[in-house]
Amino acid sequence: MSARPSAESATPAATGRRDPPAQIRPLLKWVGGKRQLLPEIRRFYPDRFGAYIEPFFGSGAVFFDLHRMGRLKDREVVLIDSNADLIGCYESVRDHPGPINDALSALATGHARLGSAHYYHVRDHRFNPLRDARRSPDGRIAYTPELAAMLIYLNRTGFNGLFRVNARGSFNVPVGRYLKPAIVDPVRLHLVSAALCGPRVRLVWGSFDKVDTIATRGDFLYIDPPYAPLSRTSSFTAYTQPRFDLPDQRRLQALVVALARRGCQLLLSNSTAPEIGALYDTNHEARTSGLRAVRVPARRAVNSNATKRGPVEEFLITNIKAES
């Protein structure tokens, strides 16, 4: 196994100073990732809370931000996602960062030599067959370090970092247009592994409904479901498997209202689509439970037309008082 590098650079500068500590960042690009929205989201981090729970973990931008700030030390943390590949990959990163880094180095060498031909060979002849072989009847995928490295490689070299499967369940994202994709990043890999290795951090594969049996009064939940589309051509649910449609948004809203009444501290992100406004902004049940919808500026990065990846407004729905 490769040696675990330090979170700080060990190479002193000519002046004798060390580089500043490396900052933990999400390992995977994911549709709806929240790095760009963090300045707004941070305003709603509560001063005090019990456990921290995410029912739609995705790229984990908020979890890693809270971890970086030291806000999760000695707390129970539950990270849930319904994507079996995502949870399987994170479990492998947590347990085997060294072998994953070695496998990524080999994949990067192949990509530098063969480019898109290497991408499609890995996707179709290595990743998808091994992924199928490691899938159990209930849908869980037992990720190996090799499989995790291939998912990270495909994520960093595929189109827009999407995760999408076809009707047969095979990953089918085309190669992206990157001149020098950053495939190997051992410091980030080991920082993410260390964050997930926390003694009270749990990775859970399953539906967002699981939080109903986990969350208690005072817990802080960040909830980031697939967004309701603003138009027929802007649907983020097209990139999720299975889809997350209006009945799912309604089921989530009922759970969020129940959690608010339980005394949980909630922060939820979503689009400003009319149906989301009707569920949270003008909804009597949501309002009487203490929830309010705040519009914040954001940028959308997923659109086949690059000229349409621009600023929009999104909802942050919460019962937490914002910092001024």
N, C-alpha and C positions, 0 to 999 in steps of 0.2 A: 504494500500500500504506500502511496506517495506520502511524504511528510506533510503535515498540516502547516501551511505558512502562517506567519503572524498577521494579525489585523493591521499592524503598523509596518511601514516600510523599514527594512533593516539596513538600508543603504544610506549612510550619512552624506550630506551635501558637502561641498568644499569648505563651507563655513563651520562644519561640525554639527549642523542642525539636522534633525530628522524630518522626514516628510510628515505631514499631519496624518492622524489615523484615517484609515480607509472608511468610507461611509457605506453602510449596508444599503443595497438597492434590490428591488425585485429581480429574481433570476430569470423569469420568463416574461416575454411580451404576451399580453392577454387582452382580448377585446374588452373595452370598458375599463382598462387599468387606470388607476387613480393618481398617478404621480403628479400630473399637471394640476390636479384639483386639491392637492394636499394643503396649500396655504389657506384655502377656505375651510377644508375639513378640520384642520387643527384648531380653529376657533371654537369648535364644539367638543373638544376633548374634555371630559369632566375632571374636576379637581380630585375627586375621590370616587372610587368604584371597587366592586368586588372582582368577579371573574371578567375576563375579556373574551367575547365570542364573536366569530364571523361565520354566518351560515352560507355565504357565497365567497369562498376564499380567493379564487382567481389568482391574480398576480401577487396578492398579499401586500400591496403598497401601504395600506394603513397599519397592518400588523408590523411590518418592518420599520415603519416610521415610529410607532410607539416603542418598539424594542430599542431602536437607536436612541431614543430620548430617555431610556431607563424607566419608562412608565409601566412596564410589565414585570419587573423584577419581583420574584416571590409570589406572583399571581397565577391562578389557574387560567390557562388559555385553551380555548377549544376552536379549532379551525376546520370548518366543514365545507365540503364541495361535492356536488353530485357527479362530477367528471372523474371517472375511475382512473384515467390516464394522469390527470393532474395530481391526485392524491398519491397514486403509485409512484410517480416521479419524485414528489417531495419526500416520501418515505425513504426512497433509495438515496436521495441527496442527503437526508439526515443521517443515514447509517453508513454510507459508503462514498464520501466525497473524493477520496484519493483515487480509487479505480475509475470513477466517473470522469475525473479530470484527465487521467491517462487516456481513456477512450475518446474523449473530446479532442485531445491533441492529435490522435490518429485520424479522426474525422476531419479535422481542420487541414491536415496535410493532404488528404484526398481531395478536399474541396478546392484547395489552392492549385492542385495539379489538373483536375478534371472539371471543375465548376458544376454546371447544371447537370451534366451526365452523372456525376457522383451523387448529387442530391437525389435524382430519380432512382438511381440504383439502391441507395440506402432506403429511401421511402418504400419502394415497391418490392424489393427482394430481401431486405433485412428487417426493417422496422415493422411493417405490417404482418409478415409471417410470424415473427417472434411475439408480437403483441397478441395475435390470435392464439398462439400456442400457450401463452401465459394467462389467458382469460379463463376464469372459473365460471360454472353455470349461472351463478348469481350476478355476473357482470363485473365482478372485481378483477383487476389485473395485477398480478404479482410482478412488479417491476424489478428487473435486475439492473446492476450498474450499466451494463451494455445498453439495455433498452432506454434507461433514463438519459444516457449520453446522446442517444440517437434522437430522442424527443427534443432535448435542448438544442442539438444541432439543427434539426428541422425547424424549430421555432425561430432560431436566429437567422436562418437563411431562406425560409419560406416567405411567401407573399404576406406582408403586413403582420407577420407573427400570428397568423390565424390558426385556430384549431378547428378543423372541419372534417367530417366523415361523409362518405357516400351511403347509398341505400344498403350496401352490404356491410357497412360498419368499418370500412377501411379509410384510413387517413388519406386525403386526396388534395391537400393544398399544393398549388404549383410553386415552383421556385420563385424567389423574389429577385428584384433587381438591385443587388448590393455589390459595390465594387470591392470592398474589403470588410465583409461581415465580421463582427467580433464574436468568434466562436469559443475561444478559450479565455477564461477569466478566473484563474484559480483563487484569487483573493475573494472575489464576490461569492464564488461557489462555497468556500469554507466559512465565510461569514453567515451565509444563509443556512448552511448545515448547523453551525453553532447555535443560531437563533432557534431552529426547529428542535434542537437537542435539549432544550430547557427541560428540567425535571418535571415541570407541571404543564408542559405543552402537549396537546393531543391533536393529531390529525385524524379526521373522521370522514369516511366516504359515506355519503347519503344525502337525502333531501333536506332542504331548509327546515322542514317540519320538526326535525330532531331537536331544535332549540327549545321547543315547548316543554320538553322533559328535562332540560338542562338549566335554563336561565332562571335565576331567582332575583328577588328584590335587591336593587343596588348594582347589579351586573351592568356592564357596558357592552352593547352590541352595535357593531357597524354592519349594516345590511346593504349589499350592493348587488341587487338582482340584475338579470338581463333587462335592458331598458325597453320600455314601451316605445315603438317607433314613432317618430314625428311625421313620417310619410311612408307610403308603400315601398319606397326604394331605400329607406334608411334603417331597415329593421336589423337590430343587433341579434335578435333571436334566430336569424338565419344562420348564425355562426355557432349556435349551441345545439347540443344533442342531449335530450330531446328539446323541442321548442318550449318557450316560456311565453304563453299567450295571456289574453285578458282574464280567463278563469284563474290562471295561476297568480296573476297580479291581485285579483280579488281575494284569493285564499291567503296570500301573503299579507294583504292589508288587514284581514281579520285577525291574523296572528299578531301583527305589530300592535294593533289596538289592544289586544288581550295582554301583551307583554307590558305595554305602557301602563295599563291599569294594575298590573302586578307590581309595578314600582321599578321596572328596569329602565335604564338610561339608554335611549335609542337614537341612532343616527342612520338615516336611510338615504341613499342616492337614487335618483331616477330622472328620466327625461321630463320635460314640461308638456308632454302630450296631454290632450284634453282629458283622457280617461284617468290619468294619474292625478290631475288636478281635482277631478271629481271624487277620487278615492281618498285624498288626503287634504287638499286645500279647502274645499267647500263641503266636506263630508262631516255631518253632525257627530257621528261616532268618533271619528278621528279627533275632531276639535275638543269634544268633551273629555277625551282621554288625556288631553294635554299636548297633543301633537300640533305642530305648525309647519307649514311648507315655506321655505325660504328660497328665492331665486338667486342663483349665483352664476357668474360667467364661467364658461368652460370652453374647451376645444375638442372637437370630434376628429379622431384620426382615421376612422374607418369609412372609406367611401371609394368606390372605383374611380370616381372623378376627383383628382387631387385638388382641383380648384374649389371643391365644395367641403374640404376639410378645414373649416374655419371656426370662428367663435360662435357659440350658441349659449343659451341659458339652460341650466339644469336645476332640478329641485334638490335641496337638502331638507329632509323631513325629520323633525327631531322634537324631543321634549327637554333638551338640554339648553341652558342659557348660554348664549355665545359670548366669547370674550369681545370687548369693545375694540 
